[in-house]
Amino acid sequence: MPRLIPVRRPDFIRTMRKLGFVGPLPGTKHQTMMKGERVFAVPNPHRSDIGIDLLRRILNEAGVTVEEWSRALHS
């Protein structure tokens, strides 16, 4: 099973687009990305990477498995 590693926000967005998500779209406090009925908040840009715990929660909310994420990240 692939392991998650921290990821930069631009790489996160690029990878989610590879998985078929649209966005980031404007939101109230956070931008969002969507695919069909699945909508999730994109972390605001900060100086640090998106950590493993937050990445795992976002992927779960988006319905993306770690395997799908890993394949898209490295393709």
Residue pairs with C-beta under 8 A, 6 or more apart in sequence:
1 66
1 67
2 66
2 67
2 69
2 70
3 66
4 52
4 55
4 56
4 66
4 69
5 52
6 49
6 50
6 51
6 52
6 55
7 15
7 49
7 50
7 55
7 73
8 49
8 50
9 42
9 43
9 45
9 46
9 49
9 50
11 73
12 42
12 43
12 50
12 55
13 23
13 24
13 33
13 42
15 69
15 72
15 73
16 23
16 33
16 62
16 64
18 72
18 75
19 35
19 64
19 68
19 69
19 72
20 35
21 33
21 34
21 35
21 38
21 62
22 33
22 34
22 35
23 31
23 32
23 33
23 34
23 42
24 31
24 32
24 33
24 42
25 31
25 32
25 33
25 34
26 32
27 41
29 41
30 41
30 42
30 43
30 44
31 41
31 42
31 44
32 39
32 40
32 41
32 42
33 39
33 40
33 42
33 62
34 40
35 62
38 61
38 62
38 63
40 58
40 61
40 62
41 58
43 50
43 54
43 58
50 58
56 66
59 65
59 66
59 69
